[in-house]
Amino acid sequence: MNPPLLPRWLGLAGLLPQIAAVAIVFSGDGALRFSALALGYAYAALILSFLGGLWWGIGAAAEKPPEWLWVAAIAPSLLALGSAVPWAIGEPWPAPSLALLGIALIGALGIDVQLARGGLTPRWWMSLRIPLSLGLGGLTLLLAFA
């Protein structure tokens, strides 16, 4: 089942900041490279945290949500924050942090699958989440290895 038109278009539009970051990095413009990587990192961390908020909302709306969902809902924000540690202690950045975020964004599909199987999401949920998670996660990994 296809998602409603507005969530589909808004979700796809949400890929544009990362597409722009990738385009700038691969344009060869050395002056903008670090800024594009930093913005790509910040956007990936923001969206990962947003996913946790979505899951918290799904749990709050459910009559009897699974207990694991509350832990899963806070994990993305903690992971996003933790991804800044290499930068904060002077280690190489942003490649390791971008790689961690890219893997986490794709891995988030595992939670979405469980929520869909449990009947906690709309029937169209996975048809929206799969391209968005693979798209943003893949773009973020592309930045990590650029």
C-alpha positions in Angstrom: 0.0 0.0 0.0 1.3 3.4 -0.9 1.7 6.1 1.7 -0.5 9.2 1.5 0.8 11.8 -1.0 1.9 14.5 1.5 4.0 12.2 3.8 5.5 10.6 0.7 6.6 13.9 -0.9 7.7 15.5 2.4 9.7 12.3 3.2 11.4 12.4 -0.2 12.0 16.1 0.2 13.8 15.2 3.4 16.5 13.5 1.4 17.4 16.8 -0.4 19.7 18.2 2.3 21.9 15.0 2.2 21.8 15.0 -1.6 23.0 18.6 -1.6 25.8 17.7 0.8 26.9 14.7 -1.3 26.8 16.9 -4.5 29.0 19.6 -2.9 31.5 17.0 -1.6 31.7 15.4 -5.0 31.9 18.7 -6.8 35.5 19.0 -5.8 35.0 22.4 -4.2 37.6 22.2 -1.4 36.4 25.4 0.2 32.9 23.9 0.9 33.9 20.3 1.5 34.2 20.4 5.3 31.0 22.5 5.6 29.1 20.0 3.5 30.4 17.0 5.5 29.5 18.8 8.8 26.0 19.6 7.6 25.6 16.1 6.3 26.6 14.8 9.7 24.3 17.1 11.6 21.4 16.3 9.4 21.9 12.5 9.7 22.1 12.9 13.5 19.0 15.0 13.6 17.0 12.6 11.5 18.2 9.6 13.5 16.9 11.4 16.6 13.7 12.2 14.9 13.1 8.5 14.3 13.4 7.9 18.0 10.7 10.5 18.5 8.5 8.8 16.0 8.9 5.5 17.8 8.2 7.1 21.2 5.0 8.6 19.7 4.0 5.2 18.3 4.5 3.7 21.7 2.6 6.5 23.4 -0.4 6.1 21.0 -0.5 2.3 21.5 -2.7 0.8 24.2 -0.1 -1.8 25.1 3.2 -1.1 23.4 6.0 -3.6 23.8 8.4 -2.7 26.6 11.4 -2.8 24.3 10.0 0.1 22.3 10.7 2.6 25.0 14.4 1.7 25.0 14.5 1.6 21.2 13.0 5.1 21.1 15.7 6.7 23.2 18.6 4.8 21.5 18.8 6.9 18.3 19.3 10.2 20.2 22.0 8.6 22.4 23.7 7.1 19.4 23.5 10.4 17.5 25.1 12.2 20.5 27.7 9.4 20.9 28.7 9.7 17.3 30.2 13.1 18.1 32.7 11.6 20.6 35.5 11.1 18.0 35.3 14.8 17.1 35.0 15.9 20.7 38.2 14.1 21.7 40.3 15.0 18.6 40.0 11.8 16.7 39.4 11.6 13.0 36.1 13.2 12.1 33.6 13.2 10.4 34.1 9.9 8.5 33.7 7.5 11.4 30.8 9.4 12.8 29.1 9.5 9.4 29.6 5.8 8.9 28.0 5.1 12.3 25.1 7.3 11.5 24.6 5.8 8.0 24.6 2.3 9.4 22.2 3.3 12.2 19.8 4.9 9.8 19.6 1.7 7.7 19.5 -0.4 10.8 16.5 1.5 12.1 14.5 -0.4 9.6 14.7 -3.3 11.9 12.6 -1.4 14.5 10.2 -0.3 11.8 9.7 -3.9 10.7 8.9 -5.0 14.2 6.5 -2.1 14.7 4.7 -2.9 11.4 4.6 -6.6 12.3 3.1 -5.7 15.6 0.3 -3.7 14.0 1.5 -0.5 15.6 2.0 1.5 12.3 -0.2 2.3 9.3 -0.3 -0.4 6.6 1.7 1.9 4.3 4.5 2.5 6.9 7.2 0.3 5.4 6.6 1.5 1.9 7.6 5.0 3.2 10.3 3.9 5.6 12.3 1.6 3.4 13.2 4.1 0.7 13.8 6.9 3.2 16.1 4.9 5.5 18.0 3.3 2.6 18.2 6.7 0.9 19.4 8.7 3.8 21.6 5.9 5.2 23.2 5.3 1.9 23.8 9.0 1.2 25.3 9.3 4.7 27.6 6.3 4.0 28.6 7.9 0.7 29.6 11.0 2.6 31.6 8.9 5.1 33.7 7.3 2.4 34.0 10.4 0.2 
